[in-house]
Amino acid sequence: MEKKLSEFKLHESGTVKFVDGEGRVRRRLFDMGITPGAKLILRKKAPLGDPIEITLRGYELTLRKCEANLVLCVLDEEDNK
């Protein structure tokens, strides 16, 4: 099942399928390691949902909701149960 990173629930994990956006924003996401094929897990979410903290490539990364909305992921099988 596909889902935007901004729609993940706590402790859901998945693999990046596509990164949307243009110019600087997309390049910034790529520079942070958010590239197709990268596995990630949602660790923390602020009370109002912005920002979120993910674990990606062995490190923690904090993203704004608008940035997370640009990342399309495929959920891992164990999260679909």
SVG drawing of the C-alpha trace seen along z (x, -y; Angstrom):
<svg xmlns="http://www.w3.org/2000/svg" viewBox="-4 -26 27 35">
<polyline fill="none" stroke="black" stroke-width="0.4" points="0.0,0.0 1.3,-3.5 1.1,-6.4 2.6,-9.8 5.2,-10.1 3.0,-12.9 0.2,-10.3 2.3,-7.7 1.2,-6.7 3.7,-6.2 6.1,-3.3 5.0,-2.7 7.8,-1.8 8.2,-1.9 10.4,-2.4 10.6,-5.6 9.1,-5.2 9.0,-8.8 10.1,-12.2 7.9,-15.1 8.7,-18.8 10.9,-21.0 14.2,-22.8 15.8,-23.4 13.2,-21.5 13.6,-18.3 17.4,-18.7 17.4,-19.2 15.4,-16.0 17.8,-14.1 20.8,-15.6 19.3,-14.4 19.2,-10.9 15.5,-10.7 15.9,-8.9 13.9,-6.1 14.7,-2.8 15.6,-4.2 13.9,-2.5 12.5,-4.7 10.4,-4.5 8.3,-7.2 9.6,-7.6 7.9,-10.7 5.2,-13.2 4.6,-16.6 1.2,-17.1 -0.2,-19.0 1.6,-16.7 4.4,-19.1 7.3,-18.4 7.9,-14.6 11.0,-12.6 12.0,-9.6 14.9,-7.2 16.6,-6.9 19.9,-5.3 20.8,-4.9 20.2,-8.5 17.3,-10.6 15.9,-13.3 13.3,-15.9 11.0,-17.1 8.2,-19.6 4.8,-18.3 5.0,-20.1 8.3,-18.3 7.0,-14.9 4.0,-15.5 6.3,-15.3 7.6,-11.8 5.6,-8.9 6.3,-5.5 5.3,-1.9 4.4,-0.5 6.3,2.6 4.2,5.7 4.1,6.1 2.5,2.7 -0.4,3.7 -1.7,6.3"/>
</svg>
